[in-house]
Amino acid sequence: MKRSMFCCNATKGLGIAAAWFAAAMLLSAAVSASPRRPDSDDVVLERLSPAIVALRQLRRTAAMPAAASLTQALANARHYIEIGQTYSDPRAYGYAQAALGTWWTADPAPARLLVMRARILQFRHEFDAALAQLEPALKSDQFDPDAWLLFAGIEQVRGNVRAARAACLKLIPITDPLVGATCAASTAALIGRTQEAEQLLAHALTQPTGSSAAEQTWAWTTLAELRVRHLDAAAAEDAFRQALALTHDDVYARAAYADFLLDENRPRDVCNLLGNDGGQADVTLLRAAIAAQRNGDANAAALRETLAQRFAEARQRGDRTHLREQARFALEVEHDVARALELAQQNFIVQREPADARVLLDSALAAGKPQAAQPALDWLRETGIDAPRLQSLAQRARTGAQE
């Protein structure tokens, strides 16, 4: 909703006054306070997150803000994106865009640049803009596996399962068999063919592969999630451990494993998995906060406060990439069911995957408004997904809406 011009100008005036006062107080404190000198070099002043460490190391070697050639700029951007994917850190994608320099707005653009821009836009959840980059890229090169994989991922997140599945079928003959199998299995499971998808992926993981460790981690994590969906706890946990043995720092795999442990009522194991580091990614910090609260741990309040501050800062930036996590935070940590439902509804407009359906169903039921989960119920019916936990929640929502 847009604010009036008067409101904006008044806010600006108050902001200037507040900034002046804060600066004066800061200057006063600086004058009166003496610097603290550590007793030895062994004293830890601050613990940096792995993402920040990796980004700082990369910035020392990458040419910024832009390289001399498009090839070098793309290579630099790709390195930043790899960090962003591993640690789920949005700053990495900002650095990736900066690494492209003037090529970010180049028009016309070669296919490889279009795909890179689409990847950055996809992370921001600017899905329409990302697809607008991918469509001409695929017309230029219909045998680009990266473009087809990204296309499939975007359509799957948006809930367009048929389009995602069609992209996976295009991908299979032009990429490593494990990557193709993972893409195909992920989409097949969304149309009620979970058992076939699980068998396909389990077999693919026994075959020789030239895929990267990150791609193999993705495959094992996908297999674990399929097994979770079928309530095969022991086999799911084995797959999660296989995934993390390959890439221990993979944020998505760690968060998915933590969700499994929370569903299994094992919050202590979540704490052991994630630790209590307040500098970790939002998605894992959320799971750590939920587990700490369930355990009654001493650091539960600190984790809650850190996460609340991060989400508040994200809202101020207009960053809506973690609406699902914000909804879960409101529901499971703050116990603000009205706020959780509002966020879950907003999120489901943009993202339509099983986890998005679940948080909408959970929030609607907790708020006593089962009819608010109708978009999730419609999605479940349209896809035919085989997921007992989701179907149980859906049945409760249907029954509640009829009463």
N, C-alpha and C positions, 0 to 999 in steps of 0.2 A: 504494500500500500504506500502510495506517495505521500510525503509530508507537504504541508503548505510552505510557501516561501517565507512567511513570517516565522514559522516554527524553526525552519532551518537557520535563518539569520539569528534568531534568539539563541538557539543552541550554540551557534558559532561564537556569539559574544560570551556566553557563559564558559565555553571551552577555553577561550583566550584568558579569561580571568583565572580559571582554575589552573591553567598551564603556568601563568605568571606566579600564582601562589605556590604551586608545587616547586617551581624553579627556585623561588626565594627560600623555601624550607630546605631544599636540597643543598643550596649554597651555604646556608647557615650550618647545616649538619656537617658539611665538608670542612668548614672552618674550625668547628669545635671538636670534631672527632680526629683522633690520631690514627694513622694507618697501623694495621695489625701485621706484625711480622711473624711468620711461622718459626717455630723453634728449630726445625730441621727440614731438609728437602723431602723427608718421608711423610710430612703432613699432607693429607688430601684436602684440597680446597674445594674441588668440584669434580663430580664424576660425569663425564660426557657419555652420551648414548652412543652405541656402536654406529648408528647412522651418521651422527655428527663427525665422529672420528673418520669414517670412510669418506665423507664429503670433503673434509679438510685435506685429507691425503690426496684425493683426486684433484682438487683445485690447485694443489701445488704443481701438478704435472700437466693439467689440461690448459690449453690456451683460452683465456677468457678476455672479453665477453664473446669473441667470435674467432674462429680459426681462419687461416688464410685460404682454405679451400673448403668446398662443400663436403668433400669426403672426410676431411679431418673434423669439421663441425659435426657431422653426423656421428662419427666415432665418439667424440666427446659427449654428445647428447646421449648416445646409447649407454655409455658408462654410467652416467648419472641415473638413467632410467633403471639400470640393473640394481643400483643401490636403492632407488625408490621402491622397486618391486620387492626386494629382499626385506627391507625394514619398514615398508609402508609409510614412508616419510614424504610428505607433500613438497618439502623444500627441494628435494632432488629433481622434481619435475619443473620447478621454477628455474633451477640451474640448467636443466636440459633445454628449456626454451631460450635462455640467455645464451647458451652455447651455439645456438643456431644463428644468432645475430640477425642480420637483415634478411636471411633466408626464411625467417619465420613468416614474413609477409610476401615472399617472392611469388609472382604470378606472371607467366605460367611457372609451374614447378614440376620437376621430374618425379616419377613414381616413388622413389625411395624417400624423398623429402615429404611427400604427401602422407606416406605411411608413418613417418616419424611424428609429423604434426598430429595425425590422428591418434597416435598412442598417448601423447601428452593431453590432448583434449578428452580422450576416453577416461583418463585418471580423474579429471575434473568433473566427470559425469556430464560433460557437454556432448552427449551422444549423437544428437543430430548433426552437430558441427563435425564430429569425428567421422561419421558416415559420409558426409559431404566431401571429405578428403579422400576416403577410401574408394568411393565409387569411380572417380576418374583414374585413380591409381590402378584399380583392377581392370579397367578398360585398356589401360596402357600395357599392363602385364598381368594376364590372367593366370599365370603360373607362379605368382609370388606367395609362398606359404605363409610368410609373416602377415601379409595383408588379409588372407583368408582366415587365419587364426584370430586375428584381431576383430574382424568382421563378425565371426561366429561368437566371440566372447561378448561383444556389445549387444548383439541381438538376443543372446541368452539372458543377459542381465536385464534387458528391457522386457523380457517375457515373450519375445517372438521366437518360440521354439522351432517352428518350421523353417524360418529363415536361418536360424543358427545351425540346424541339422543339415540343411542344403549346403551351407558353407563348409561344414565338416566333411561332407562327401566330396566336395571339390578339393579339399585339403589332402585327403587320404593318399592319392597317387603321387603327390608331389613333395611329400615330406617324410621324415623318419617314421617307420611304422608305429612306434610307441606314441609319438605326438598325435598321429592320426587316430589311433585307437582311443586315446584319452579324450580327444575332442568328441569322437563319435559316441563313446560311452556316456560322457557327461550329458549330451543332449538326448540320447536314447532313454536314459533314466527319467527324464522329465516327461516322457510320454507313456509311462507305465511299463517300461521294459527294463526294470532295474536288474533283474536276475541275469538276463542276457548281457546287459552292459557290464555287470560284474565279472561274468565269465570271460568276456572278450578282453577286458583290461587285465585280469589276473593272468591270462595266457600271454598277453603281449609283454607283461613284465618278466616273463621267464625267457624271452627271446633276446638274442644279441641286439644291441642298439647303439647308435651313434649319437643319441640325444645327450644333452648336457645334464649336469647334476641337478640344475634347477628344473629342467623338464621332467626328469625322473622323480623329483620330489613332488611335482605337480601330479604326476600319474599316481604315485602311491597315496597322496592325500585324497585324490578323487576316489580311488578304490576304497579308502577308509570311510569316506562319507557315504558311499553306496552301501557299505556294510552297516554303518550306523543306521541308515534309513531302513534296513531290513532287520534291525535289532540284533545283529550278530556281533555282540560286544567284544568277545575275545579276538575274533578275526579282524575287527576294526582297529583294535588297539595295536595288534601286530603290524598292521599297515601304517598306522601313524608313526610307530617307532622306526619302521623302515624309512619313512619319509624324512624324519628328523635326523636319522643316522647319516643321511646324504647331505642335508643342509640344515644344520641345527638352528641357525638364525632366521630361517624362513618364517616371516610373521604370519602368513596365511595358515601354514601348517600348524604352527604353535597355537594360534587362536582356535582353529578347528578342533585340535586335540583337547584344548581346554574346555570347549563347549561339550565335547563328549564326556569328559570327566565330571563336569558340572551336572550333566544329565544323569550320570551314574552315581550322583551324590558323593563325589570324592573331592570336595573342595581343598582338602589338605594336599592332595596330589597336584592340584592346580597351582597352589602356592609353591610347591617344590619345582614344578615345571617352569613357572614364570618368574619366581622370586618376588621381591617387593621393591624393585627398582622403579622409582617414579619417573625415570627418564625414558622408559620404553614406549613403543608405538601406542597410539590411542586404543587400537583394537585389542592388544594384549593387556594393556593397563586396565581396560574395562573388565576383562575376565579376572584379573588379579584383584580388582576392587570387589567384585561380586564374591569371589572365594574368601577374601579376607573378612568381609562382612558376615558371611555364613559361618565362618570359623570363630567369629568374635575376636579377631586378632587385634593387637594394640595399634597396628599401622592402618587399620581400616579407615579411620577418619581422615588420615593424611592422604591416602590414595583417593578417597572420595573428593577431597578438596582439590587435589591436583587435577583430577579429571574434570570436575565442574569448571575450573578456571580455563582449561583447554577448550572445552566446548563453548564457553562464553566468548573466548577470543575468536573461535571459528565463526560464531554467529556475527560478531562484529566485522569480520572480514568478508562476510557473505559466503563463506565456505559451507556448502551443503553436501559434501562428499561422505560424511559420516552420520547421516540422519538415522540409519539403522542403529548404530551404536549409541547415539544420543537417546533414542527411544528406549533401548534396553537399560541405559543408565537411569533414566527417569523412572522406569518400571521397577527394576530389580535393586537399585541402590538407593534412590531417593524416595521410592514408593509414591510417586506423584502420577497416579494412573491417568488423570485427565491430560496432563502434559505428554505422557508416554503415548497415549492414543493419538493425540494431535500430530506428534512427530512420526509415528508409524504410518499414519494415513498419508502424510506428505511424502514419506519415503517410498511408499508403494506406488505412487504415481510415476516415480522415476525408475525404481528397481523392483523387479518381480522375480525373485528367486525363492527357493524354499525357506531360507532364513528370514527373508522379508515377509513372507506370508505368516511365518510363525510369530514374529514379534507383533504383527497386526492382530492376529487371532488372540494371542496372550493379552495384549493391551485392551482389546475390545471386551474380552471376558472379564478382566480385572476391573474395568470401569463400569461393568454392568450394562454395556451397550453392545450386545452381540451383533445387532444389525449393522454396526459400523464396520464389521469384518466382511461385508458382502463382496467387496472387490477381491479379497483373498479366496472366498468361497467360489466365486466365478472363475478365478484363475485355476484353482484346483480341478474344477469340473472340466474346463477347457483343455487342460494338459493331460489329465488322466494319470497324474503322478502317483506312484505307489510309495506311500510314506505313512506307516501306521500312526506315528505320533501326530502328524499334521491332520490326518483323517479323524483321529479321536477329538482333537481340538475343534475341527470343522463340524463334527456332529454335535458337540456341545453348543457351538455358536448357532447352528440351525435350530436346535431344540429351544434354546433360549430366546431366539428371535420369534419363534412361533407362540411362546407362552404369553 
